């Protein structure tokens, strides 16, 4: 498994332990594709972007496009990611949370700034997750039909 896949796996486990149901690779209505989108028991939406290395983070100019689609936004990285250096350089903005993860789980090391997602957009994200999740579950069953 790649570093990205291991971070994603551990982050999914962490989100589940936090009460979120999450999907990988969900396209949003602005055309962006989020690495992980989760919905909590009370309807809260969280988006997580997985960064496998510093170069991957520096090349990402689109993460701000995810903010209007979530109540909280996180970057998920592995234990080797230079978080201290980035925080000192203000490269990881304070509006974002930070998750450190490996294949077995993860920890939130900085909570994200919480904001209220617009109700119409929340409904759109919830419906998109429901439809994509149902399709992904049904796809293996439809192969032999």
N, CA, C and O atoms as CSV, one atom per row, in Angstrom:
chain,resi,resn,atom,element,x,y,z
A,1,UNK,N,N,0.830,-1.185,0.000
A,1,UNK,CA,C,0.000,0.000,0.000
A,1,UNK,C,C,0.874,1.248,0.000
A,1,UNK,O,O,1.942,1.276,0.611
A,2,UNK,N,N,0.406,2.270,-0.690
A,2,UNK,CA,C,1.139,3.530,-0.714
A,2,UNK,C,C,0.941,4.280,0.598
A,2,UNK,O,O,0.043,3.969,1.380
A,3,UNK,N,N,1.788,5.264,0.822
A,3,UNK,CA,C,1.665,6.099,2.010
A,3,UNK,C,C,0.297,6.774,2.060
A,3,UNK,O,O,-0.324,6.853,3.120
A,4,UNK,N,N,-0.169,7.258,0.913
A,4,UNK,CA,C,-1.481,7.902,0.852
A,4,UNK,C,C,-2.585,6.934,1.265
A,4,UNK,O,O,-3.486,7.299,2.019
A,5,UNK,N,N,-2.514,5.712,0.776
A,5,UNK,CA,C,-3.535,4.706,1.113
A,5,UNK,C,C,-3.508,4.368,2.597
A,5,UNK,O,O,-4.562,4.180,3.204
A,6,UNK,N,N,-2.330,4.289,3.187
A,6,UNK,CA,C,-2.217,3.976,4.609
A,6,UNK,C,C,-2.769,5.112,5.471
A,6,UNK,O,O,-3.472,4.869,6.452
A,7,UNK,N,N,-2.448,6.351,5.098
A,7,UNK,CA,C,-2.973,7.506,5.829
A,7,UNK,C,C,-4.495,7.543,5.710
A,7,UNK,O,O,-5.195,7.800,6.689
A,8,UNK,N,N,-5.000,7.286,4.510
A,8,UNK,CA,C,-6.446,7.294,4.282
A,8,UNK,C,C,-7.126,6.226,5.134
A,8,UNK,O,O,-8.150,6.490,5.765
A,9,UNK,N,N,-6.563,5.031,5.151
A,9,UNK,CA,C,-7.139,3.932,5.932
A,9,UNK,C,C,-7.211,4.284,7.416
A,9,UNK,O,O,-8.252,4.101,8.047
A,10,UNK,N,N,-6.118,4.786,7.970
A,10,UNK,CA,C,-6.098,5.156,9.382
A,10,UNK,C,C,-7.035,6.303,9.694
A,10,UNK,O,O,-7.659,6.330,10.754
A,11,UNK,N,N,-7.137,7.258,8.769
A,11,UNK,CA,C,-8.027,8.398,8.974
A,11,UNK,C,C,-9.479,7.949,8.937
A,11,UNK,O,O,-10.299,8.437,9.715
A,12,UNK,N,N,-9.804,7.028,8.045
A,12,UNK,CA,C,-11.162,6.468,8.016
A,12,UNK,C,C,-11.491,5.808,9.355
A,12,UNK,O,O,-12.595,5.974,9.875
A,13,UNK,N,N,-10.552,5.072,9.904
A,13,UNK,CA,C,-10.767,4.423,11.204
A,13,UNK,C,C,-10.972,5.466,12.302
A,13,UNK,O,O,-11.833,5.307,13.168
A,14,UNK,N,N,-10.173,6.531,12.256
A,14,UNK,CA,C,-10.322,7.597,13.248
A,14,UNK,C,C,-11.693,8.258,13.119
A,14,UNK,O,O,-12.381,8.455,14.121
A,15,UNK,N,N,-12.093,8.599,11.902
A,15,UNK,CA,C,-13.391,9.234,11.702
A,15,UNK,C,C,-14.516,8.347,12.224
A,15,UNK,O,O,-15.452,8.830,12.860
A,16,UNK,N,N,-14.419,7.055,11.954
A,16,UNK,CA,C,-15.433,6.116,12.447
A,16,UNK,C,C,-15.485,6.147,13.979
A,16,UNK,O,O,-16.568,6.159,14.565
A,17,UNK,N,N,-14.322,6.161,14.618
A,17,UNK,CA,C,-14.295,6.187,16.092
A,17,UNK,C,C,-14.846,7.499,16.638
A,17,UNK,O,O,-15.287,7.556,17.786
A,18,UNK,N,N,-14.824,8.556,15.823
A,18,UNK,CA,C,-15.353,9.862,16.219
A,18,UNK,C,C,-16.848,9.993,15.907
A,18,UNK,O,O,-17.448,11.035,16.168
A,19,UNK,N,N,-17.452,8.929,15.345
A,19,UNK,CA,C,-18.882,8.942,15.058
A,19,UNK,C,C,-19.242,9.399,13.658
A,19,UNK,O,O,-20.404,9.705,13.394
A,20,UNK,N,N,-18.277,9.452,12.758
A,20,UNK,CA,C,-18.538,9.850,11.372
A,20,UNK,C,C,-18.614,8.626,10.472
A,20,UNK,O,O,-17.909,7.638,10.675
A,21,UNK,N,N,-19.480,8.714,9.478
A,21,UNK,CA,C,-19.500,7.743,8.386
A,21,UNK,C,C,-18.891,8.474,7.202
A,21,UNK,O,O,-19.341,9.561,6.842
A,22,UNK,N,N,-17.868,7.882,6.592
A,22,UNK,CA,C,-17.109,8.609,5.575
A,22,UNK,C,C,-17.031,7.836,4.265
A,22,UNK,O,O,-17.103,6.608,4.227
A,23,UNK,N,N,-16.881,8.602,3.206
A,23,UNK,CA,C,-16.631,8.064,1.868
A,23,UNK,C,C,-15.330,8.646,1.348
A,23,UNK,O,O,-14.988,9.793,1.636
A,24,UNK,N,N,-14.614,7.843,0.582
A,24,UNK,CA,C,-13.395,8.307,-0.095
A,24,UNK,C,C,-13.754,8.866,-1.464
A,24,UNK,O,O,-14.715,8.437,-2.103
A,25,UNK,N,N,-12.958,9.833,-1.894
A,25,UNK,CA,C,-13.045,10.350,-3.268
A,25,UNK,C,C,-14.466,10.756,-3.645
A,25,UNK,O,O,-15.079,10.151,-4.525
A,26,UNK,N,N,-14.980,11.770,-2.984
A,26,UNK,CA,C,-16.324,12.257,-3.271
A,26,UNK,C,C,-16.237,13.560,-4.051
A,26,UNK,O,O,-15.622,14.526,-3.597
A,27,UNK,N,N,-16.853,13.582,-5.222
A,27,UNK,CA,C,-16.892,14.800,-6.035
A,27,UNK,C,C,-17.926,15.758,-5.466
A,27,UNK,O,O,-19.043,15.365,-5.127
A,28,UNK,N,N,-17.537,17.009,-5.368
A,28,UNK,CA,C,-18.425,18.047,-4.862
A,28,UNK,C,C,-19.023,18.824,-6.023
A,28,UNK,O,O,-18.562,18.701,-7.158
A,29,UNK,N,N,-20.047,19.623,-5.746
A,29,UNK,CA,C,-20.732,20.337,-6.825
A,29,UNK,C,C,-19.876,21.432,-7.464
A,29,UNK,O,O,-20.242,21.950,-8.518
A,30,UNK,N,N,-18.747,21.794,-6.854
A,30,UNK,CA,C,-17.853,22.774,-7.473
A,30,UNK,C,C,-16.818,22.106,-8.390
A,30,UNK,O,O,-15.924,22.771,-8.914
A,31,UNK,N,N,-16.948,20.791,-8.577
A,31,UNK,CA,C,-16.041,20.068,-9.459
A,31,UNK,C,C,-14.811,19.502,-8.769
A,31,UNK,O,O,-14.067,18.735,-9.379
A,32,UNK,N,N,-14.583,19.857,-7.528
A,32,UNK,CA,C,-13.443,19.323,-6.770
A,32,UNK,C,C,-13.796,17.952,-6.210
A,32,UNK,O,O,-14.961,17.638,-5.968
A,33,UNK,N,N,-12.746,17.136,-6.007
A,33,UNK,CA,C,-12.952,15.802,-5.441
A,33,UNK,C,C,-12.205,15.720,-4.118
A,33,UNK,O,O,-10.976,15.775,-4.083
A,34,UNK,N,N,-12.953,15.588,-3.037
A,34,UNK,CA,C,-12.368,15.509,-1.705
A,34,UNK,C,C,-11.885,14.093,-1.428
A,34,UNK,O,O,-12.525,13.119,-1.824
A,35,UNK,N,N,-10.747,13.989,-0.743
A,35,UNK,CA,C,-10.204,12.670,-0.409
A,35,UNK,C,C,-11.154,11.900,0.513
A,35,UNK,O,O,-11.445,10.729,0.271
A,36,UNK,N,N,-11.636,12.562,1.570
A,36,UNK,CA,C,-12.574,11.938,2.506
A,36,UNK,C,C,-13.646,12.953,2.884
A,36,UNK,O,O,-13.348,14.114,3.168
A,37,UNK,N,N,-14.887,12.504,2.883
A,37,UNK,CA,C,-16.000,13.323,3.365
A,37,UNK,C,C,-16.775,12.462,4.340
A,37,UNK,O,O,-17.146,11.330,4.033
A,38,UNK,N,N,-17.015,13.017,5.524
A,38,UNK,CA,C,-17.747,12.278,6.536
A,38,UNK,C,C,-18.934,13.058,7.039
A,38,UNK,O,O,-18.933,14.288,7.051
A,39,UNK,N,N,-19.953,12.322,7.456
A,39,UNK,CA,C,-21.121,12.940,8.075
A,39,UNK,C,C,-21.296,12.321,9.458
A,39,UNK,O,O,-21.251,11.102,9.625
A,40,UNK,N,N,-21.494,13.188,10.436
A,40,UNK,CA,C,-21.660,12.743,11.812
A,40,UNK,C,C,-23.097,12.430,12.155
A,40,UNK,O,O,-24.001,12.660,11.350
A,41,UNK,N,N,-23.310,11.907,13.346
A,41,UNK,CA,C,-24.652,11.517,13.790
A,41,UNK,C,C,-25.610,12.696,13.831
A,41,UNK,O,O,-26.814,12.519,13.642
A,42,UNK,N,N,-25.094,13.903,14.077
A,42,UNK,CA,C,-25.957,15.086,14.129
A,42,UNK,C,C,-26.001,15.818,12.789
A,42,UNK,O,O,-26.590,16.894,12.689
A,43,UNK,N,N,-25.373,15.233,11.748
A,43,UNK,CA,C,-25.412,15.828,10.415
A,43,UNK,C,C,-24.222,16.687,10.063
A,43,UNK,O,O,-24.148,17.204,8.948
A,44,UNK,N,N,-23.286,16.855,10.982
A,44,UNK,CA,C,-22.089,17.638,10.705
A,44,UNK,C,C,-21.265,17.021,9.586
A,44,UNK,O,O,-21.171,15.800,9.469
A,45,UNK,N,N,-20.667,17.884,8.761
A,45,UNK,CA,C,-19.873,17.419,7.621
A,45,UNK,C,C,-18.413,17.783,7.840
A,45,UNK,O,O,-18.080,18.920,8.175
A,46,UNK,N,N,-17.556,16.798,7.643
A,46,UNK,CA,C,-16.117,16.980,7.784
A,46,UNK,C,C,-15.455,16.570,6.469
A,46,UNK,O,O,-15.831,15.565,5.866
A,47,UNK,N,N,-14.480,17.342,6.034
A,47,UNK,CA,C,-13.698,16.989,4.846
A,47,UNK,C,C,-12.244,16.868,5.270
A,47,UNK,O,O,-11.728,17.696,6.021
A,48,UNK,N,N,-11.589,15.817,4.773
A,48,UNK,CA,C,-10.185,15.575,5.075
A,48,UNK,C,C,-9.425,15.425,3.769
A,48,UNK,O,O,-9.807,14.635,2.904
A,49,UNK,N,N,-8.357,16.181,3.633
A,49,UNK,CA,C,-7.437,16.044,2.508
A,49,UNK,C,C,-6.208,15.309,3.001
A,49,UNK,O,O,-5.604,15.709,3.996
A,50,UNK,N,N,-5.833,14.246,2.324
A,50,UNK,CA,C,-4.686,13.428,2.696
A,50,UNK,C,C,-3.459,13.947,1.962
A,50,UNK,O,O,-3.475,14.120,0.744
A,51,UNK,N,N,-2.396,14.191,2.720
A,51,UNK,CA,C,-1.129,14.667,2.146
A,51,UNK,C,C,-0.033,13.686,2.533
A,51,UNK,O,O,0.259,13.492,3.713
A,52,UNK,N,N,0.570,13.068,1.515
A,52,UNK,CA,C,1.571,12.035,1.767
A,52,UNK,C,C,2.967,12.592,2.005
A,52,UNK,O,O,3.825,11.897,2.548
A,53,UNK,N,N,3.207,13.851,1.601
A,53,UNK,CA,C,4.529,14.452,1.788
A,53,UNK,C,C,4.420,15.965,1.682
A,53,UNK,O,O,3.383,16.500,1.289
A,54,UNK,N,N,5.491,16.638,2.034
A,54,UNK,CA,C,5.520,18.096,1.992
A,54,UNK,C,C,5.309,18.629,0.577
A,54,UNK,O,O,4.615,19.628,0.385
A,55,UNK,N,N,5.906,17.965,-0.410
A,55,UNK,CA,C,5.735,18.405,-1.801
A,55,UNK,C,C,4.271,18.315,-2.225
A,55,UNK,O,O,3.778,19.191,-2.935
A,56,UNK,N,N,3.576,17.266,-1.798
A,56,UNK,CA,C,2.148,17.108,-2.093
A,56,UNK,C,C,1.355,18.263,-1.494
A,56,UNK,O,O,0.466,18.811,-2.146
A,57,UNK,N,N,1.670,18.635,-0.261
A,57,UNK,CA,C,0.986,19.755,0.385
A,57,UNK,C,C,1.269,21.068,-0.349
A,57,UNK,O,O,0.349,21.840,-0.623
A,58,UNK,N,N,2.519,21.313,-0.661
A,58,UNK,CA,C,2.890,22.577,-1.323
A,58,UNK,C,C,2.277,22.708,-2.715
A,58,UNK,O,O,2.032,23.821,-3.181
A,59,UNK,N,N,2.032,21.601,-3.368
A,59,UNK,CA,C,1.445,21.629,-4.717
A,59,UNK,C,C,-0.071,21.817,-4.683
A,59,UNK,O,O,-0.686,22.051,-5.724
A,60,UNK,N,N,-0.679,21.717,-3.503
A,60,UNK,CA,C,-2.137,21.801,-3.381
A,60,UNK,C,C,-2.571,23.260,-3.273
A,60,UNK,O,O,-2.374,23.907,-2.244
A,61,UNK,N,N,-3.160,23.761,-4.347
A,61,UNK,CA,C,-3.671,25.132,-4.360
A,61,UNK,C,C,-5.186,25.173,-4.248
A,61,UNK,O,O,-5.791,26.242,-4.330
A,62,UNK,N,N,-5.796,24.017,-4.062
A,62,UNK,CA,C,-7.254,23.945,-4.126
A,62,UNK,C,C,-7.940,23.671,-2.802
A,62,UNK,O,O,-9.170,23.634,-2.760
A,63,UNK,N,N,-7.210,23.477,-1.728
A,63,UNK,CA,C,-7.845,23.055,-0.482
A,63,UNK,C,C,-8.883,24.064,0.018
A,63,UNK,O,O,-9.851,23.667,0.668
A,64,UNK,N,N,-8.709,25.341,-0.263
A,64,UNK,CA,C,-9.678,26.348,0.183
A,64,UNK,C,C,-11.048,26.137,-0.476
A,64,UNK,O,O,-12.070,26.557,0.066
A,65,UNK,N,N,-11.063,25.489,-1.639
A,65,UNK,CA,C,-12.323,25.227,-2.340
A,65,UNK,C,C,-13.213,24.235,-1.593
A,65,UNK,O,O,-14.400,24.121,-1.902
A,66,UNK,N,N,-12.657,23.516,-0.614
A,66,UNK,CA,C,-13.428,22.557,0.164
A,66,UNK,C,C,-14.132,23.199,1.363
A,66,UNK,O,O,-15.109,22.652,1.873
A,67,UNK,N,N,-13.647,24.334,1.803
A,67,UNK,CA,C,-14.170,24.953,3.018
A,67,UNK,C,C,-15.675,25.228,2.970
A,67,UNK,O,O,-16.356,24.990,3.967
A,68,UNK,N,N,-16.225,25.720,1.848
A,68,UNK,CA,C,-17.671,25.976,1.819
A,68,UNK,C,C,-18.536,24.714,1.841
A,68,UNK,O,O,-19.762,24.817,1.878
A,69,UNK,N,N,-17.924,23.529,1.819
A,69,UNK,CA,C,-18.665,22.271,1.778
A,69,UNK,C,C,-18.546,21.474,3.075
A,69,UNK,O,O,-18.973,20.321,3.132
A,70,UNK,N,N,-17.974,22.070,4.106
A,70,UNK,CA,C,-17.790,21.325,5.347
A,70,UNK,C,C,-17.929,22.237,6.561
A,70,UNK,O,O,-17.736,23.450,6.482
A,71,UNK,N,N,-18.269,21.613,7.683
A,71,UNK,CA,C,-18.273,22.323,8.955
A,71,UNK,C,C,-16.857,22.386,9.517
A,71,UNK,O,O,-16.494,23.330,10.217
A,72,UNK,N,N,-16.066,21.365,9.197
A,72,UNK,CA,C,-14.672,21.300,9.641
A,72,UNK,C,C,-13.824,20.726,8.518
A,72,UNK,O,O,-14.268,19.852,7.773
A,73,UNK,N,N,-12.588,21.233,8.405
A,73,UNK,CA,C,-11.667,20.780,7.371
A,73,UNK,C,C,-10.345,20.389,8.019
A,73,UNK,O,O,-9.815,21.111,8.863
A,74,UNK,N,N,-9.821,19.229,7.611
A,74,UNK,CA,C,-8.568,18.704,8.164
A,74,UNK,C,C,-7.606,18.301,7.046
A,74,UNK,O,O,-8.014,17.936,5.943
A,75,UNK,N,N,-6.329,18.381,7.370
A,75,UNK,CA,C,-5.301,17.700,6.593
A,75,UNK,C,C,-4.911,16.466,7.380
A,75,UNK,O,O,-4.740,16.535,8.597
A,76,UNK,N,N,-4.770,15.338,6.701
A,76,UNK,CA,C,-4.279,14.108,7.327
A,76,UNK,C,C,-2.902,13.812,6.752
A,76,UNK,O,O,-2.713,13.796,5.536
A,77,UNK,N,N,-1.949,13.579,7.637
A,77,UNK,CA,C,-0.557,13.333,7.247
A,77,UNK,C,C,-0.024,12.159,8.059
A,77,UNK,O,O,-0.668,11.702,9.003
A,78,UNK,N,N,1.159,11.675,7.684
A,78,UNK,CA,C,1.763,10.617,8.488
A,78,UNK,C,C,2.703,11.225,9.527
A,78,UNK,O,O,2.913,12.438,9.557
A,79,UNK,N,N,3.259,10.375,10.369
A,79,UNK,CA,C,4.096,10.842,11.477
A,79,UNK,C,C,5.390,11.503,11.008
A,79,UNK,O,O,6.012,12.241,11.772
A,80,UNK,N,N,5.805,11.253,9.772
A,80,UNK,CA,C,7.040,11.836,9.256
A,80,UNK,C,C,6.849,13.224,8.648
A,80,UNK,O,O,7.825,13.875,8.273
A,81,UNK,N,N,5.612,13.676,8.548
A,81,UNK,CA,C,5.324,14.982,7.946
A,81,UNK,C,C,5.841,16.085,8.879
A,81,UNK,O,O,5.592,16.029,10.083
A,82,UNK,N,N,6.547,17.071,8.353
A,82,UNK,CA,C,7.160,18.118,9.193
A,82,UNK,C,C,6.155,19.170,9.675
A,82,UNK,O,O,6.175,20.315,9.224
A,83,UNK,N,N,5.288,18.768,10.586
A,83,UNK,CA,C,4.220,19.650,11.068
A,83,UNK,C,C,4.786,20.879,11.773
A,83,UNK,O,O,4.290,21.986,11.562
A,84,UNK,N,N,5.809,20.709,12.602
A,84,UNK,CA,C,6.375,21.844,13.336
A,84,UNK,C,C,6.918,22.900,12.393
A,84,UNK,O,O,6.709,24.096,12.598
A,85,UNK,N,N,7.607,22.463,11.373
A,85,UNK,CA,C,8.153,23.415,10.399
A,85,UNK,C,C,7.025,24.162,9.704
A,85,UNK,O,O,7.101,25.378,9.525
A,86,UNK,N,N,5.988,23.449,9.313
A,86,UNK,CA,C,4.864,24.084,8.633
A,86,UNK,C,C,4.117,25.052,9.535
A,86,UNK,O,O,3.740,26.139,9.098
A,87,UNK,N,N,3.900,24.676,10.774
A,87,UNK,CA,C,3.189,25.555,11.692
A,87,UNK,C,C,3.969,26.839,11.937
A,87,UNK,O,O,3.380,27.917,12.019
A,88,UNK,N,N,5.294,26.732,12.056
A,88,UNK,CA,C,6.134,27.914,12.259
A,88,UNK,C,C,6.074,28.843,11.056
A,88,UNK,O,O,6.133,30.063,11.206
A,89,UNK,N,N,5.960,28.274,9.878
A,89,UNK,CA,C,5.919,29.074,8.658
A,89,UNK,C,C,4.497,29.471,8.286
A,89,UNK,O,O,4.262,30.089,7.248
A,90,UNK,N,N,3.559,29.111,9.144
A,90,UNK,CA,C,2.134,29.395,8.904
A,90,UNK,C,C,1.650,28.788,7.590
A,90,UNK,O,O,0.728,29.309,6.962
A,91,UNK,N,N,2.273,27.685,7.180
A,91,UNK,CA,C,1.851,27.024,5.946
A,91,UNK,C,C,0.576,26.216,6.138
A,91,UNK,O,O,-0.173,25.998,5.186
A,92,UNK,N,N,0.329,25.775,7.354
A,92,UNK,CA,C,-0.935,25.108,7.650
A,92,UNK,C,C,-1.803,26.125,8.380
A,92,UNK,O,O,-1.617,26.355,9.575
A,93,UNK,N,N,-2.734,26.724,7.681
A,93,UNK,CA,C,-3.542,27.779,8.283
A,93,UNK,C,C,-4.309,27.304,9.507
A,93,UNK,O,O,-4.676,26.133,9.605
A,94,UNK,N,N,-4.545,28.209,10.429
A,94,UNK,CA,C,-5.194,27.843,11.692
A,94,UNK,C,C,-6.650,27.427,11.507
A,94,UNK,O,O,-7.240,26.843,12.416
A,95,UNK,N,N,-7.236,27.713,10.358
A,95,UNK,CA,C,-8.618,27.295,10.097
A,95,UNK,C,C,-8.697,25.781,9.884
A,95,UNK,O,O,-9.765,25.186,10.025
A,96,UNK,N,N,-7.581,25.170,9.550
A,96,UNK,CA,C,-7.566,23.735,9.275
A,96,UNK,C,C,-7.144,22.945,10.507
A,96,UNK,O,O,-6.367,23.416,11.338
A,97,UNK,N,N,-7.674,21.741,10.597
A,97,UNK,CA,C,-7.230,20.837,11.634
A,97,UNK,C,C,-6.158,19.920,11.067
A,97,UNK,O,O,-5.965,19.845,9.853
A,98,UNK,N,N,-5.463,19.222,11.963
A,98,UNK,CA,C,-4.405,18.305,11.545
A,98,UNK,C,C,-4.640,16.952,12.187
A,98,UNK,O,O,-4.846,16.842,13.396
A,99,UNK,N,N,-4.604,15.925,11.351
A,99,UNK,CA,C,-4.705,14.531,11.788
A,99,UNK,C,C,-3.398,13.848,11.412
A,99,UNK,O,O,-2.917,13.991,10.288
A,100,UNK,N,N,-2.830,13.112,12.344
A,100,UNK,CA,C,-1.671,12.263,12.047
A,100,UNK,C,C,-2.174,10.830,12.075
A,100,UNK,O,O,-2.759,10.384,13.062
A,101,UNK,N,N,-1.939,10.105,10.969
A,101,UNK,CA,C,-2.505,8.763,10.849
A,101,UNK,C,C,-1.527,7.793,10.210
A,101,UNK,O,O,-0.624,8.181,9.469
A,102,UNK,N,N,-1.733,6.518,10.520
A,102,UNK,CA,C,-1.071,5.419,9.820
A,102,UNK,C,C,-2.163,4.402,9.499
A,102,UNK,O,O,-3.346,4.706,9.647
A,103,UNK,N,N,-1.795,3.228,9.072
A,103,UNK,CA,C,-2.783,2.244,8.635
A,103,UNK,C,C,-3.731,1.801,9.748
A,103,UNK,O,O,-4.819,1.299,9.466
A,104,UNK,N,N,-3.334,1.978,10.994
A,104,UNK,CA,C,-4.099,1.428,12.112
A,104,UNK,C,C,-5.011,2.425,12.803
A,104,UNK,O,O,-5.853,2.035,13.612
A,105,UNK,N,N,-4.861,3.687,12.501
A,105,UNK,CA,C,-5.683,4.702,13.141
A,105,UNK,C,C,-5.020,6.055,13.046
A,105,UNK,O,O,-4.081,6.252,12.276
A,106,UNK,N,N,-5.514,6.977,13.831
A,106,UNK,CA,C,-4.958,8.320,13.798
A,106,UNK,C,C,-5.359,9.104,15.022
A,106,UNK,O,O,-6.144,8.647,15.853
A,107,UNK,N,N,-4.798,10.301,15.115
A,107,UNK,CA,C,-5.100,11.217,16.206
A,107,UNK,C,C,-5.280,12.613,15.649
A,107,UNK,O,O,-4.578,13.021,14.724
A,108,UNK,N,N,-6.225,13.342,16.218
A,108,UNK,CA,C,-6.368,14.758,15.895
A,108,UNK,C,C,-5.362,15.491,16.757
A,108,UNK,O,O,-5.451,15.470,17.984
A,109,UNK,N,N,-4.395,16.145,16.107
A,109,UNK,CA,C,-3.406,16.872,16.902
A,109,UNK,C,C,-3.693,18.374,16.926
A,109,UNK,O,O,-3.140,19.105,17.748
A,110,UNK,N,N,-4.549,18.822,16.030
A,110,UNK,CA,C,-5.071,20.188,16.106
A,110,UNK,C,C,-6.494,20.173,15.567
A,110,UNK,O,O,-6.731,19.760,14.432
A,111,UNK,N,N,-7.432,20.621,16.380
A,111,UNK,CA,C,-8.828,20.658,15.949
A,111,UNK,C,C,-9.035,21.733,14.899
A,111,UNK,O,O,-8.382,22.776,14.910
A,112,UNK,N,N,-9.953,21.455,14.002
A,112,UNK,CA,C,-10.301,22.421,12.961
A,112,UNK,C,C,-11.206,23.498,13.531
A,112,UNK,O,O,-11.928,23.275,14.503
A,113,UNK,N,N,-11.156,24.648,12.920
A,113,UNK,CA,C,-12.097,25.717,13.232
A,113,UNK,C,C,-13.474,25.276,12.759
A,113,UNK,O,O,-13.636,24.891,11.601
A,114,UNK,N,N,-14.466,25.327,13.640
A,114,UNK,CA,C,-15.828,24.928,13.266
A,114,UNK,C,C,-16.598,26.121,12.739
A,114,UNK,O,O,-16.564,27.210,13.312
A,115,UNK,N,N,-17.285,25.897,11.647
A,115,UNK,CA,C,-18.172,26.919,11.076
A,115,UNK,C,C,-19.449,26.201,10.661
A,115,UNK,O,O,-19.454,24.979,10.510
A,116,UNK,N,N,-20.500,26.932,10.480
A,116,UNK,CA,C,-21.785,26.336,10.099
A,116,UNK,C,C,-21.902,26.284,8.585
A,116,UNK,O,O,-21.832,27.306,7.902
A,117,UNK,N,N,-22.078,25.090,8.084
A,117,UNK,CA,C,-22.318,24.880,6.666
A,117,UNK,C,C,-23.720,25.391,6.324
A,117,UNK,O,O,-24.660,25.170,7.088
A,118,UNK,N,N,-23.865,26.058,5.208
A,118,UNK,CA,C,-25.171,26.565,4.779
A,118,UNK,C,C,-26.127,25.377,4.644
A,118,UNK,O,O,-25.755,24.352,4.073
A,119,UNK,N,N,-27.360,25.502,5.165
A,119,UNK,CA,C,-28.289,24.362,5.162
A,119,UNK,C,C,-28.542,23.746,3.788
A,119,UNK,O,O,-28.618,22.523,3.673
A,120,UNK,N,N,-28.673,24.558,2.756
A,120,UNK,CA,C,-28.908,24.000,1.412
A,120,UNK,C,C,-27.689,23.212,0.935
A,120,UNK,O,O,-27.832,22.160,0.311
A,121,UNK,N,N,-26.498,23.719,1.227
A,121,UNK,CA,C,-25.291,22.999,0.821
A,121,UNK,C,C,-25.132,21.732,1.646
A,121,UNK,O,O,-24.688,20.711,1.122
A,122,UNK,N,N,-25.488,21.777,2.938
A,122,UNK,CA,C,-25.420,20.580,3.783
A,122,UNK,C,C,-26.316,19.491,3.191
A,122,UNK,O,O,-25.914,18.332,3.094
A,123,UNK,N,N,-27.525,19.871,2.800
A,123,UNK,CA,C,-28.455,18.909,2.203
A,123,UNK,C,C,-27.870,18.322,0.924
A,123,UNK,O,O,-27.986,17.120,0.685
A,124,UNK,N,N,-27.246,19.152,0.106
A,124,UNK,CA,C,-26.625,18.682,-1.133
A,124,UNK,C,C,-25.521,17.678,-0.853
A,124,UNK,O,O,-25.434,16.647,-1.520
A,125,UNK,N,N,-24.673,17.973,0.132
A,125,UNK,CA,C,-23.587,17.044,0.490
A,125,UNK,C,C,-24.155,15.744,1.032
A,125,UNK,O,O,-23.689,14.664,0.666
A,126,UNK,N,N,-25.159,15.834,1.903
A,126,UNK,CA,C,-25.772,14.619,2.454
A,126,UNK,C,C,-26.365,13.748,1.349
A,126,UNK,O,O,-26.157,12.534,1.334
A,127,UNK,N,N,-27.101,14.363,0.424
A,127,UNK,CA,C,-27.699,13.595,-0.668
A,127,UNK,C,C,-26.626,12.978,-1.566
A,127,UNK,O,O,-26.750,11.828,-1.988
A,128,UNK,N,N,-25.586,13.737,-1.853
A,128,UNK,CA,C,-24.501,13.219,-2.690
A,128,UNK,C,C,-23.851,12.010,-2.016
A,128,UNK,O,O,-23.592,10.998,-2.667
A,129,UNK,N,N,-23.590,12.117,-0.712
A,129,UNK,CA,C,-22.992,10.986,0.008
A,129,UNK,C,C,-23.905,9.773,-0.013
A,129,UNK,O,O,-23.444,8.652,-0.231
A,130,UNK,N,N,-25.192,9.985,0.209
A,130,UNK,CA,C,-26.146,8.870,0.222
A,130,UNK,C,C,-26.204,8.191,-1.142
A,130,UNK,O,O,-26.175,6.964,-1.231
A,131,UNK,N,N,-26.285,8.979,-2.191
A,131,UNK,CA,C,-26.398,8.410,-3.535
A,131,UNK,C,C,-25.108,7.687,-3.944
A,131,UNK,O,O,-25.159,6.576,-4.471
A,132,UNK,N,N,-23.964,8.313,-3.704
A,132,UNK,CA,C,-22.687,7.692,-4.074
A,132,UNK,C,C,-22.448,6.438,-3.236
A,132,UNK,O,O,-22.001,5.417,-3.759
A,133,UNK,N,N,-22.747,6.513,-1.935
A,133,UNK,CA,C,-22.577,5.345,-1.074
A,133,UNK,C,C,-23.453,4.178,-1.510
A,133,UNK,O,O,-22.998,3.035,-1.550
A,134,UNK,N,N,-24.703,4.465,-1.833
A,134,UNK,CA,C,-25.618,3.407,-2.290
A,134,UNK,C,C,-25.145,2.806,-3.605
A,134,UNK,O,O,-25.192,1.589,-3.783
A,135,UNK,N,N,-24.695,3.639,-4.517
A,135,UNK,CA,C,-24.201,3.150,-5.797
A,135,UNK,C,C,-22.967,2.261,-5.620
A,135,UNK,O,O,-22.841,1.219,-6.263
A,136,UNK,N,N,-22.068,2.688,-4.746
A,136,UNK,CA,C,-20.863,1.884,-4.506
A,136,UNK,C,C,-21.206,0.525,-3.900
A,136,UNK,O,O,-20.561,-0.476,-4.209
A,137,UNK,N,N,-22.220,0.493,-3.038
A,137,UNK,CA,C,-22.647,-0.783,-2.468
A,137,UNK,C,C,-23.333,-1.668,-3.502
A,137,UNK,O,O,-23.165,-2.887,-3.489
A,138,UNK,N,N,-24.097,-1.063,-4.387
A,138,UNK,CA,C,-24.876,-1.828,-5.369
A,138,UNK,C,C,-24.046,-2.279,-6.559
A,138,UNK,O,O,-24.384,-3.279,-7.194
A,139,UNK,N,N,-22.975,-1.573,-6.877
A,139,UNK,CA,C,-22.194,-1.862,-8.088
A,139,UNK,C,C,-21.776,-3.320,-8.203
A,139,UNK,O,O,-21.955,-3.902,-9.272
A,140,UNK,N,N,-21.225,-3.950,-7.153
A,140,UNK,CA,C,-20.848,-5.368,-7.306
A,140,UNK,C,C,-22.044,-6.279,-7.621
A,140,UNK,O,O,-21.894,-7.293,-8.303
A,141,UNK,N,N,-23.212,-5.915,-7.128
A,141,UNK,CA,C,-24.401,-6.728,-7.367
A,141,UNK,C,C,-24.914,-6.582,-8.791
A,141,UNK,O,O,-25.547,-7.493,-9.326
A,142,UNK,N,N,-24.638,-5.425,-9.410
A,142,UNK,CA,C,-25.143,-5.141,-10.759
A,142,UNK,C,C,-24.266,-5.735,-11.856
A,142,UNK,O,O,-24.676,-5.783,-13.016
A,143,UNK,N,N,-23.074,-6.184,-11.507
A,143,UNK,CA,C,-22.146,-6.696,-12.513
A,143,UNK,C,C,-22.707,-7.912,-13.237
A,143,UNK,O,O,-22.564,-8.030,-14.454
A,144,UNK,N,N,-23.333,-8.797,-12.513
A,144,UNK,CA,C,-23.831,-10.031,-13.123
A,144,UNK,C,C,-25.259,-9.915,-13.636
A,144,UNK,O,O,-25.804,-10.891,-14.152
A,145,UNK,N,N,-25.873,-8.756,-13.509
A,145,UNK,CA,C,-27.269,-8.578,-13.952
A,145,UNK,C,C,-27.346,-8.474,-15.460
A,145,UNK,O,O,-28.434,-8.322,-16.014
